[in-house]
Amino acid sequence: MTATILVVGATGATGKHVVLQLLQQKHNVRAIARSKERLLNSLDEIEPESSANLHIVSRLDVTEASLLDLSEDELEKITRGCDAVVSCLGHNMSFRGLFFPPRRLVTDAAKRLCQAIEATNESPSDKPTKFILMGSDGVANPAGGDDKRRRSERAAFSLLRHLIPPHKDNELAAAYISSMNSPKIEWTVVRPTDLINAEKSSKYELFDKPQKGLFSGAKEGITTRANVAKCMVDMILTVDLWEAWKFKMPVVHDDLEGDREKKGKQNVVTDSQI
């Protein structure tokens, strides 16, 4: 069955993969982006000539705007009828992006999106809308369950919280989503470990808590952005996977050969399971 998914942060390094993977699987995608042209160009960066493929772009509906500038009515119109909403929003890694407004971009966007979903998912017979927030494994699960960090790591996160606004924003967004108690919304916060770029997705692993320390480095695990996108797309489209991880904050790693027993893996997901 064809699904309709709203993606915000669609021109970002991970969001563009979410958009393209959904379109390639013949689902309808709505996106909020400042520039449709930039979004189409970003799809071509992953898969050349994607923007010229009518089988892909005919299912893409782009609203050219900044999400926080949209009115309630405009946002409700965009979210109405969506089976899922994916937020890949993040702050630009520049001085202005880190320290200038909007300092609560991720949190405010999540709040507005959830309010719009609740306003438009009106019928008691309607299925709950899936809401997927992209976070990071540097954000602790507000409900508990993560292992206690070392003292040096706790000190580092305290500094990040007070000195780097995006980290606090990501924590607040996760806290808001994890406190959701609405029959109209089912949620998950996907927490990738150290992110790297790669154009193709592969196998990935899901864990119920972070598997590496803040200073461990790439040798203890990485996640390609294409795999983060694949994880989120799989969550939307695969019933069993969603049921296993909804209302949770899974940590995503690329599947590293030989790490399975050592890391106590919860799930390895391959194309054959989707």
Backbone as CSV, one residue per row, in Angstrom:
resi,resn,N_x,N_y,N_z,CA_x,CA_y,CA_z,C_x,C_y,C_z
1,MET,0.830,-1.185,0.000,0.000,0.000,0.000,0.877,1.251,0.000
2,THR,0.500,2.220,-0.796,1.258,3.459,-0.890,1.012,4.323,0.334
3,ALA,2.097,4.816,0.924,2.000,5.671,2.101,2.340,7.111,1.722
4,THR,1.896,8.039,2.573,2.215,9.450,2.410,3.004,9.906,3.629
5,ILE,4.181,10.432,3.386,5.087,10.790,4.487,5.543,12.236,4.327
6,LEU,5.510,12.981,5.413,6.067,14.327,5.447,7.486,14.250,5.991
7,VAL,8.421,14.869,5.282,9.815,14.920,5.714,10.214,16.381,5.891
8,VAL,10.689,16.722,7.072,11.240,18.062,7.303,12.742,17.924,7.548
9,GLY,13.474,18.956,7.143,14.927,18.805,7.074,15.296,18.010,5.843
10,ALA,14.478,18.136,4.791,14.595,17.275,3.617,15.836,17.545,2.782
11,THR,16.390,18.753,2.860,17.600,19.041,2.073,18.877,18.763,2.855
12,GLY,18.735,18.309,4.080,19.895,18.025,4.912,20.623,16.768,4.478
13,ALA,21.749,16.510,5.117,22.617,15.397,4.725,21.954,14.044,4.913
14,THR,21.026,13.936,5.874,20.292,12.681,6.081,18.900,12.753,5.467
15,GLY,18.245,13.896,5.595,16.892,14.039,5.087,16.761,13.743,3.610
16,LYS,17.768,14.129,2.830,17.684,13.876,1.386,17.661,12.379,1.087
17,HIS,18.349,11.586,1.899,18.323,10.129,1.723,16.937,9.573,2.065
18,VAL,16.317,10.110,3.118,14.968,9.662,3.482,14.013,9.918,2.324
19,VAL,14.064,11.126,1.764,13.176,11.490,0.660,13.381,10.557,-0.530
20,LEU,14.626,10.370,-0.931,14.887,9.565,-2.126,14.518,8.106,-1.911
21,GLN,14.853,7.545,-0.763,14.519,6.138,-0.518,13.012,5.912,-0.526
22,LEU,12.253,6.819,0.037,10.787,6.696,0.018,10.248,6.799,-1.403
23,LEU,10.756,7.754,-2.163,10.297,7.913,-3.546,10.661,6.697,-4.393
24,GLN,11.855,6.155,-4.187,12.281,4.981,-4.955,11.417,3.766,-4.658
25,GLN,10.815,3.748,-3.460,9.916,2.653,-3.098,8.461,2.995,-3.419
26,LYS,8.276,4.061,-4.213,6.970,4.438,-4.778,5.969,4.904,-3.735
27,HIS,6.468,5.641,-2.750,5.586,6.278,-1.772,5.514,7.771,-2.050
28,ASN,4.475,8.406,-1.541,4.288,9.837,-1.738,5.007,10.604,-0.636
29,VAL,5.768,11.596,-1.024,6.545,12.380,-0.060,6.148,13.844,-0.139
30,ARG,5.833,14.385,1.019,5.685,15.836,1.159,6.923,16.335,1.889
31,ALA,7.423,17.463,1.463,8.627,18.015,2.086,8.443,19.511,2.303
32,ILE,8.998,19.978,3.405,9.066,21.409,3.668,10.529,21.801,3.532
33,ALA,10.807,22.663,2.566,12.188,23.070,2.300,12.185,24.499,1.777
34,ARG,13.246,25.207,2.068,13.320,26.592,1.597,13.421,26.662,0.076
35,SER,13.994,25.644,-0.538,14.192,25.662,-1.983,13.915,24.286,-2.581
36,LYS,12.940,24.202,-3.470,12.663,22.952,-4.167,13.835,22.587,-5.068
37,GLU,14.413,23.588,-5.706,15.546,23.328,-6.595,16.706,22.705,-5.828
38,ARG,16.982,23.232,-4.648,18.072,22.668,-3.848,17.762,21.229,-3.451
39,LEU,16.506,20.947,-3.129,16.133,19.580,-2.772,16.338,18.636,-3.946
40,LEU,15.884,19.046,-5.135,16.057,18.195,-6.317,17.537,17.975,-6.622
41,ASN,18.324,19.032,-6.465,19.770,18.891,-6.692,20.400,17.925,-5.689
42,SER,19.898,17.961,-4.446,20.455,17.064,-3.426,20.118,15.602,-3.737
43,LEU,18.949,15.366,-4.343,18.609,13.997,-4.753,19.537,13.524,-5.862
44,ASP,19.878,14.440,-6.781,20.796,14.092,-7.869,22.199,13.784,-7.346
45,GLU,22.563,14.385,-6.218,23.871,14.097,-5.624,23.967,12.635,-5.195
46,ILE,22.835,12.074,-4.793,22.823,10.674,-4.362,22.667,9.750,-5.564
47,GLU,21.698,10.048,-6.384,21.368,9.226,-7.556,21.244,10.145,-8.754
48,PRO,22.259,10.228,-9.608,22.215,11.149,-10.740,20.950,10.988,-11.577
49,GLU,20.415,12.113,-12.004,19.224,12.177,-12.856,17.929,11.825,-12.112
50,SER,17.978,11.776,-10.797,16.745,11.500,-10.052,15.687,12.556,-10.330
51,SER,16.111,13.815,-10.395,15.150,14.895,-10.583,14.508,14.879,-11.964
52,ALA,15.092,14.145,-12.897,14.524,14.029,-14.241,13.638,12.807,-14.396
53,ASN,13.576,11.987,-13.353,12.781,10.755,-13.386,11.359,11.062,-12.926
54,LEU,10.420,11.103,-13.853,9.046,11.462,-13.519,8.404,10.473,-12.556
55,HIS,8.853,9.223,-12.588,8.315,8.228,-11.657,8.695,8.564,-10.216
56,ILE,9.742,9.368,-10.059,10.169,9.791,-8.727,9.559,11.144,-8.366
57,VAL,9.825,12.152,-9.191,9.435,13.511,-8.812,7.930,13.749,-8.869
58,SER,7.208,12.915,-9.603,5.749,13.098,-9.657,5.084,12.806,-8.318
59,ARG,5.790,12.101,-7.427,5.236,11.774,-6.110,5.805,12.673,-5.007
60,LEU,6.538,13.708,-5.421,7.152,14.630,-4.468,6.415,15.964,-4.485
61,ASP,5.936,16.383,-3.327,5.226,17.647,-3.174,5.999,18.512,-2.189
62,VAL,6.575,19.605,-2.690,7.446,20.445,-1.870,6.758,21.766,-1.532
63,THR,6.726,22.083,-0.256,6.293,23.397,0.207,7.542,24.217,0.482
64,GLU,7.736,25.284,-0.262,8.926,26.111,-0.109,8.709,27.113,1.022
65,ALA,9.265,26.815,2.155,9.090,27.656,3.346,10.018,27.175,4.442
66,SER,10.168,28.002,5.461,10.764,27.568,6.721,9.631,27.102,7.613
67,LEU,9.772,25.929,8.187,8.668,25.345,8.955,8.160,26.292,10.031
68,LEU,9.062,26.939,10.746,8.642,27.790,11.856,7.927,29.057,11.380
69,ASP,8.009,29.363,10.078,7.316,30.528,9.534,5.905,30.199,9.054
70,LEU,5.576,28.920,8.970,4.252,28.528,8.501,3.194,28.817,9.559
71,SER,1.993,29.172,9.118,0.877,29.358,10.041,0.345,28.002,10.480
72,GLU,-0.478,27.992,11.519,-1.082,26.742,11.976,-1.894,26.099,10.864
73,ASP,-2.683,26.898,10.167,-3.510,26.354,9.077,-2.653,25.752,7.976
74,GLU,-1.565,26.433,7.625,-0.692,25.928,6.563,-0.056,24.608,6.970
75,LEU,0.405,24.525,8.207,1.062,23.303,8.662,0.062,22.161,8.793
76,GLU,-1.141,22.463,9.240,-2.168,21.425,9.340,-2.547,20.892,7.962
77,LYS,-2.577,21.765,6.972,-2.884,21.325,5.606,-1.820,20.358,5.097
78,ILE,-0.559,20.634,5.435,0.539,19.787,4.963,0.538,18.431,5.678
79,THR,0.221,18.417,6.962,0.273,17.158,7.716,-0.987,16.314,7.550
80,ARG,-2.076,16.920,7.122,-3.337,16.175,6.999,-3.172,15.007,6.025
81,GLY,-3.561,13.822,6.465,-3.513,12.640,5.612,-2.166,11.938,5.579
82,CYS,-1.197,12.418,6.357,0.122,11.765,6.360,0.103,10.525,7.264
83,ASP,0.705,9.461,6.785,0.849,8.248,7.593,2.004,8.376,8.584
84,ALA,2.986,9.194,8.221,4.159,9.377,9.084,4.752,10.750,8.849
85,VAL,5.424,11.241,9.883,6.164,12.501,9.799,7.580,12.221,10.297
86,VAL,8.572,12.631,9.511,9.974,12.422,9.861,10.654,13.774,9.992
87,SER,11.284,14.010,11.132,12.036,15.250,11.329,13.530,14.958,11.348
88,CYS,14.207,15.433,10.319,15.675,15.349,10.252,16.283,16.734,10.434
89,LEU,15.534,17.628,11.021,16.026,18.979,11.217,17.235,19.007,12.138
90,GLY,18.123,19.914,11.848,19.284,20.124,12.702,19.846,21.502,12.444
91,HIS,20.759,21.918,13.277,21.378,23.229,13.135,22.562,23.155,12.182
92,ASN,22.727,24.194,11.374,23.908,24.259,10.508,25.166,24.339,11.358
93,MET,26.189,23.608,10.939,27.448,23.602,11.692,28.323,24.788,11.288
94,SER,27.777,25.978,11.536,28.498,27.230,11.326,28.311,28.071,12.583
95,PHE,29.088,29.141,12.709,28.954,29.988,13.901,27.526,30.509,14.014
96,ARG,26.974,30.962,12.914,25.607,31.478,12.938,24.606,30.373,13.266
97,GLY,24.791,29.197,12.653,23.873,28.092,12.899,23.923,27.583,14.327
98,LEU,25.096,27.659,14.941,25.264,27.152,16.299,24.772,28.130,17.364
99,PHE,24.960,29.428,17.129,24.768,30.377,18.227,23.683,31.435,17.984
100,PHE,23.139,31.489,16.771,22.109,32.479,16.490,20.740,31.797,16.457
101,PRO,19.651,32.578,16.621,18.303,32.014,16.544,18.062,31.380,15.178
102,PRO,17.133,30.383,15.133,16.345,29.850,16.255,17.133,28.818,17.070
103,ARG,17.266,29.069,18.364,18.052,28.176,19.219,17.289,26.907,19.573
104,ARG,15.987,26.914,19.404,15.154,25.742,19.718,14.472,25.226,18.451
105,LEU,15.213,25.236,17.360,14.674,24.824,16.073,14.067,23.429,16.123
106,VAL,14.823,22.461,16.612,14.378,21.061,16.596,13.183,20.871,17.539
107,THR,13.269,21.464,18.714,12.193,21.322,19.694,10.917,22.014,19.232
108,ASP,11.045,23.260,18.789,9.858,24.007,18.365,9.208,23.357,17.149
109,ALA,10.016,22.843,16.229,9.462,22.157,15.064,8.710,20.901,15.482
110,ALA,9.299,20.132,16.402,8.626,18.909,16.875,7.289,19.240,17.535
111,LYS,7.280,20.281,18.351,6.031,20.676,19.006,4.974,21.080,17.989
112,ARG,5.360,21.897,17.031,4.389,22.371,16.044,3.882,21.229,15.171
113,LEU,4.760,20.323,14.805,4.341,19.186,13.984,3.369,18.288,14.739
114,CYS,3.682,18.002,16.000,2.794,17.136,16.790,1.442,17.807,17.023
115,GLN,1.439,19.098,17.246,0.176,19.824,17.410,-0.642,19.778,16.129
116,ALA,0.021,19.894,14.984,-0.676,19.817,13.702,-1.242,18.424,13.465
117,ILE,-0.471,17.394,13.822,-0.960,16.022,13.675,-2.216,15.817,14.522
118,GLU,-2.171,16.261,15.768,-3.318,16.081,16.662,-4.539,16.836,16.157
119,ALA,-4.331,17.973,15.512,-5.443,18.777,15.016,-6.085,18.177,13.766
120,THR,-5.306,17.400,13.007,-5.816,16.888,11.729,-6.171,15.409,11.765
121,ASN,-5.675,14.679,12.745,-6.017,13.259,12.898,-7.288,13.205,13.748
122,GLU,-8.433,13.468,13.109,-9.652,13.806,13.826,-10.544,12.616,14.159
123,SER,-10.578,11.624,13.289,-11.518,10.530,13.480,-10.984,9.500,14.476
124,PRO,-11.824,9.020,15.380,-11.380,7.977,16.319,-10.899,6.709,15.618
125,SER,-11.390,6.516,14.382,-11.010,5.310,13.637,-9.683,5.483,12.890
126,ASP,-9.163,6.714,12.834,-7.895,6.947,12.154,-6.753,6.253,12.889
127,LYS,-5.834,5.674,12.121,-4.643,5.093,12.724,-3.767,6.205,13.284
128,PRO,-3.045,5.926,14.364,-2.094,6.930,14.862,-1.051,7.262,13.795
129,THR,-0.647,8.492,13.751,0.412,8.920,12.845,1.762,8.611,13.483
130,LYS,2.669,8.064,12.692,4.016,7.790,13.189,4.838,9.074,13.141
131,PHE,5.528,9.360,14.239,6.429,10.516,14.281,7.825,10.014,14.603
132,ILE,8.769,10.306,13.709,10.151,9.868,13.887,11.045,11.093,13.979
133,LEU,11.733,11.194,15.086,12.681,12.292,15.299,14.098,11.745,15.196
134,MET,14.929,12.395,14.424,16.336,12.034,14.363,17.081,12.774,15.459
135,GLY,17.721,12.007,16.347,18.509,12.589,17.424,19.957,12.168,17.290
136,SER,20.588,11.844,18.411,21.955,11.321,18.393,22.174,10.512,19.664
137,ASP,23.200,9.665,19.653,23.448,8.855,20.849,24.113,9.667,21.955
138,GLY,24.390,10.947,21.691,24.855,11.835,22.734,23.732,12.382,23.598
139,VAL,22.498,12.121,23.183,21.318,12.535,23.949,20.817,11.336,24.743
140,ALA,20.789,11.475,26.045,20.355,10.376,26.905,18.851,10.175,26.802
141,ASN,18.431,8.943,27.021,17.010,8.619,27.048,16.386,9.232,28.313
142,PRO,15.450,10.170,28.173,14.864,10.805,29.366,14.156,9.818,30.279
143,ALA,13.716,8.686,29.713,13.017,7.677,30.507,13.979,6.773,31.262
144,GLY,15.283,6.947,31.059,16.272,6.088,31.695,16.578,4.880,30.830
145,GLY,17.424,4.018,31.335,17.778,2.804,30.601,19.167,2.839,29.997
146,ASP,19.696,4.045,29.736,21.068,4.133,29.236,22.054,3.882,30.382
147,ASP,23.205,3.345,30.034,24.243,3.160,31.049,24.745,4.523,31.538
148,LYS,25.152,4.567,32.794,25.678,5.810,33.342,26.996,6.165,32.661
149,ARG,27.130,7.408,32.254,28.342,7.867,31.593,29.483,8.027,32.602
150,ARG,30.707,7.931,32.110,31.863,8.204,32.950,31.860,9.675,33.369
151,ARG,32.588,9.951,34.450,32.608,11.316,34.976,33.104,12.309,33.924
152,SER,34.151,11.931,33.171,34.691,12.835,32.145,33.657,13.112,31.057
153,GLU,32.881,12.094,30.722,31.848,12.273,29.711,30.718,13.148,30.235
154,ARG,30.330,12.940,31.473,29.275,13.777,32.053,29.708,15.239,32.094
155,ALA,30.982,15.469,32.402,31.492,16.841,32.423,31.465,17.449,31.023
156,ALA,31.844,16.659,30.032,31.846,17.152,28.652,30.433,17.478,28.184
157,PHE,29.476,16.604,28.502,28.094,16.862,28.096,27.524,18.079,28.821
158,SER,27.935,18.284,30.067,27.490,19.472,30.790,27.977,20.738,30.101
159,LEU,29.234,20.729,29.648,29.760,21.878,28.916,29.011,22.078,27.605
160,LEU,28.772,20.991,26.884,28.027,21.091,25.628,26.642,21.688,25.867
161,ARG,26.001,21.229,26.928,24.645,21.671,27.246,24.592,23.177,27.482
162,HIS,25.629,23.713,28.098,25.624,25.124,28.456,26.278,26.016,27.402
163,LEU,27.175,25.449,26.592,27.917,26.273,25.654,27.467,26.133,24.203
164,ILE,26.899,24.983,23.848,26.510,24.727,22.458,24.992,24.536,22.398
165,PRO,24.236,25.566,22.017,22.771,25.492,22.038,22.155,24.289,21.314
166,PRO,22.690,23.832,20.173,22.049,22.688,19.508,21.970,21.423,20.362
167,HIS,22.981,21.192,21.233,22.920,19.992,22.067,21.745,20.073,23.038
168,LYS,21.578,21.211,23.659,20.441,21.403,24.561,19.128,21.284,23.797
169,ASP,19.091,21.816,22.587,17.895,21.721,21.751,17.536,20.263,21.482
170,ASN,18.528,19.454,21.139,18.265,18.035,20.874,17.765,17.313,22.129
171,GLU,18.308,17.673,23.279,17.839,17.076,24.530,16.392,17.460,24.812
172,LEU,16.059,18.719,24.628,14.697,19.184,24.881,13.713,18.539,23.914
173,ALA,14.115,18.394,22.661,13.234,17.760,21.673,12.956,16.310,22.043
174,ALA,13.996,15.577,22.436,13.815,14.181,22.837,12.926,14.088,24.075
175,ALA,13.121,15.016,25.020,12.300,15.016,26.232,10.842,15.289,25.897
176,TYR,10.616,16.215,24.976,9.232,16.523,24.585,8.570,15.323,23.921
177,ILE,9.255,14.730,22.948,8.667,13.595,22.230,8.430,12.414,23.169
178,SER,9.388,12.148,24.049,9.247,10.982,24.934,8.160,11.180,25.980
179,SER,7.722,12.426,26.171,6.637,12.687,27.123,5.271,12.693,26.451
180,MET,5.247,12.491,25.137,3.983,12.501,24.398,3.074,11.393,24.906
181,ASN,1.831,11.735,25.112,0.831,10.751,25.537,-0.457,11.033,24.792
182,SER,-0.402,10.797,23.483,-1.540,11.085,22.614,-1.943,9.832,21.862
183,PRO,-3.231,9.515,21.842,-3.670,8.346,21.068,-3.537,8.561,19.563
184,LYS,-3.233,9.777,19.162,-3.138,10.091,17.745,-1.714,9.993,17.203
185,ILE,-0.734,9.824,18.105,0.663,9.823,17.678,1.410,8.662,18.320
186,GLU,2.138,7.918,17.495,3.127,6.957,17.974,4.497,7.476,17.544
187,TRP,5.488,7.355,18.415,6.764,8.015,18.136,7.959,7.101,18.366
188,THR,9.064,7.495,17.788,10.366,6.940,18.125,11.412,8.021,17.880
189,VAL,12.476,7.987,18.670,13.614,8.891,18.475,14.797,8.035,18.067
190,VAL,15.230,8.168,16.835,16.332,7.368,16.299,17.638,8.083,16.617
191,ARG,18.546,7.358,17.309,19.802,7.964,17.768,21.000,7.328,17.060
192,PRO,21.458,7.913,15.955,22.663,7.378,15.316,23.907,7.690,16.134
193,THR,24.905,6.812,16.025,26.213,7.132,16.596,26.975,7.991,15.592
194,ASP,28.292,8.065,15.690,29.075,9.001,14.870,28.698,8.899,13.393
195,LEU,28.256,10.023,12.828,27.740,10.032,11.463,28.841,10.265,10.439
196,ILE,28.748,9.523,9.325,29.619,9.755,8.181,28.751,9.739,6.927
197,ASN,29.295,10.240,5.839,28.558,10.274,4.579,28.843,9.021,3.762
198,ALA,27.809,8.527,3.124,27.917,7.428,2.163,26.653,7.448,1.328
199,GLU,26.780,7.169,0.056,25.628,7.310,-0.832,24.706,6.093,-0.813
200,LYS,25.215,4.929,-0.441,24.415,3.715,-0.488,24.184,3.171,0.918
201,SER,22.993,2.648,1.137,22.676,2.037,2.430,23.104,0.580,2.436
202,SER,23.242,0.021,3.635,23.634,-1.377,3.788,22.945,-1.930,5.030
203,LYS,23.579,-2.853,5.725,22.997,-3.377,6.957,23.237,-2.412,8.107
204,TYR,22.323,-2.422,9.034,22.512,-1.613,10.238,22.035,-2.402,11.446
205,GLU,22.485,-1.962,12.614,22.110,-2.594,13.874,21.343,-1.598,14.738
206,LEU,20.402,-2.123,15.518,19.655,-1.305,16.464,19.910,-1.796,17.881
207,PHE,20.174,-0.853,18.773,20.423,-1.152,20.177,19.475,-0.328,21.041
208,ASP,19.241,-0.800,22.255,18.341,-0.053,23.129,19.044,1.029,23.934
209,LYS,20.375,1.133,23.789,21.125,2.162,24.511,22.468,2.368,23.803
210,PRO,23.151,3.491,24.072,24.447,3.733,23.433,25.448,2.625,23.713
211,GLN,26.258,2.338,22.699,27.209,1.222,22.784,28.653,1.669,22.907
212,LYS,28.891,2.976,22.927,30.264,3.466,22.953,30.329,4.739,23.766
213,GLY,31.528,5.049,24.227,31.733,6.263,24.989,31.890,7.478,24.091
214,LEU,31.807,8.634,24.696,31.924,9.884,23.948,33.262,10.003,23.247
215,PHE,34.327,9.468,23.855,35.676,9.630,23.311,36.193,8.356,22.647
216,SER,35.299,7.421,22.335,35.727,6.123,21.801,36.235,6.202,20.376
217,GLY,35.688,7.112,19.579,36.121,7.225,18.198,35.420,6.241,17.282
218,ALA,35.744,6.327,16.006,35.056,5.551,14.977,35.272,4.047,15.114
219,LYS,36.375,3.612,15.739,36.658,2.178,15.822,35.583,1.435,16.610
220,GLU,34.841,2.148,17.462,33.789,1.514,18.257,32.419,1.614,17.605
221,GLY,32.374,2.192,16.404,31.097,2.237,15.712,30.862,3.544,14.992
222,ILE,30.271,3.437,13.804,29.873,4.592,13.012,28.491,4.320,12.440
223,THR,27.895,5.354,11.878,26.635,5.189,11.160,26.673,6.051,9.916
224,THR,26.450,5.441,8.763,26.338,6.231,7.542,24.960,6.870,7.502
225,ARG,24.903,8.074,6.956,23.630,8.789,6.883,22.602,8.024,6.054
226,ALA,23.069,7.323,5.026,22.153,6.528,4.211,21.508,5.424,5.047
227,ASN,22.262,4.867,5.997,21.709,3.821,6.855,20.747,4.388,7.903
228,VAL,21.022,5.595,8.400,20.063,6.228,9.298,18.738,6.434,8.570
229,ALA,18.840,6.913,7.336,17.631,7.100,6.533,16.919,5.771,6.302
230,LYS,17.693,4.731,5.979,17.095,3.412,5.741,16.378,2.918,6.989
231,CYS,16.989,3.140,8.143,16.357,2.742,9.400,15.007,3.426,9.574
232,MET,14.962,4.726,9.340,13.718,5.468,9.515,12.668,5.054,8.490
233,VAL,13.101,4.835,7.251,12.167,4.367,6.222,11.630,2.985,6.578
234,ASP,12.513,2.108,7.036,12.074,0.771,7.441,11.079,0.841,8.607
235,MET,11.324,1.746,9.546,10.392,1.912,10.669,8.994,2.260,10.163
236,ILE,8.932,3.112,9.162,7.642,3.535,8.621,6.933,2.386,7.923
237,LEU,7.680,1.598,7.171,7.077,0.640,6.243,6.991,-0.786,6.772
238,THR,7.696,-1.094,7.862,7.746,-2.465,8.355,7.043,-2.552,9.698
239,VAL,5.923,-3.247,9.733,5.076,-3.286,10.927,5.825,-3.841,12.125
240,ASP,6.488,-4.983,11.952,7.163,-5.623,13.084,8.272,-4.746,13.657
241,LEU,9.004,-4.082,12.782,10.084,-3.212,13.243,9.515,-2.036,14.034
242,TRP,8.437,-1.468,13.529,7.810,-0.352,14.250,7.290,-0.802,15.611
243,GLU,6.630,-1.931,15.647,6.079,-2.414,16.916,7.185,-2.684,17.935
244,ALA,8.349,-3.076,17.442,9.461,-3.368,18.354,10.080,-2.105,18.946
245,TRP,10.003,-0.979,18.218,10.760,0.198,18.627,9.921,1.448,18.856
246,LYS,8.627,1.389,18.681,7.826,2.582,18.956,7.857,2.882,20.459
247,PHE,7.796,4.172,20.769,7.887,4.679,22.144,9.244,4.363,22.785
248,LYS,10.270,4.202,21.930,11.618,3.940,22.410,12.608,4.855,21.680
249,MET,13.875,4.774,22.091,14.919,5.599,21.498,16.081,4.731,21.026
250,PRO,15.876,3.973,19.943,16.932,3.065,19.478,18.182,3.799,19.011
251,VAL,19.318,3.159,19.265,20.612,3.658,18.806,20.996,2.871,17.554
252,VAL,21.441,3.585,16.522,21.733,2.966,15.229,23.235,2.943,14.970
253,HIS,23.738,1.757,14.598,25.125,1.584,14.158,25.112,0.888,12.811
254,ASP,26.084,1.178,11.977,26.326,0.297,10.839,26.695,-1.074,11.381
255,ASP,26.278,-2.116,10.688,26.568,-3.481,11.124,28.028,-3.803,10.842
256,LEU,28.813,-3.883,11.896,30.231,-4.179,11.751,30.476,-5.673,11.913
257,GLU,31.105,-6.281,10.952,31.352,-7.727,10.972,32.142,-8.099,12.218
258,GLY,31.614,-9.094,12.935,32.316,-9.584,14.111,31.923,-8.897,15.396
259,ASP,31.061,-7.854,15.328,30.701,-7.121,16.531,29.450,-7.666,17.220
260,ARG,28.828,-8.660,16.657,27.488,-9.020,17.103,27.443,-9.475,18.559
261,GLU,28.254,-10.468,18.910,28.219,-10.925,20.295,28.799,-9.882,21.236
262,LYS,29.875,-9.220,20.794,30.569,-8.264,21.658,29.648,-7.129,22.083
263,LYS,28.782,-6.668,21.186,27.993,-5.481,21.470,26.590,-5.797,21.970
264,GLY,26.203,-7.034,22.043,24.886,-7.359,22.559,23.772,-6.819,21.698
265,LYS,23.891,-7.023,20.399,22.990,-6.415,19.430,21.541,-6.838,19.658
266,GLN,20.613,-5.887,19.414,19.189,-6.158,19.520,18.627,-6.620,18.172
267,ASN,18.963,-5.941,17.103,18.449,-6.257,15.779,19.511,-5.971,14.724
268,VAL,19.638,-6.849,13.743,20.353,-6.522,12.518,19.323,-6.558,11.421
269,VAL,19.212,-5.481,10.651,18.179,-5.396,9.638,18.832,-5.417,8.269
270,THR,18.326,-6.297,7.405,18.822,-6.414,6.051,17.672,-6.224,5.078
271,ASP,18.013,-6.076,3.801,16.967,-5.876,2.795,15.988,-7.043,2.766
272,SER,16.441,-8.236,3.054,15.563,-9.403,2.979,14.461,-9.391,4.028
273,GLN,14.634,-8.569,5.079,13.633,-8.513,6.137,12.573,-7.461,5.881
274,ILE,12.762,-6.644,4.867,11.849,-5.522,4.643,10.786,-5.889,3.620
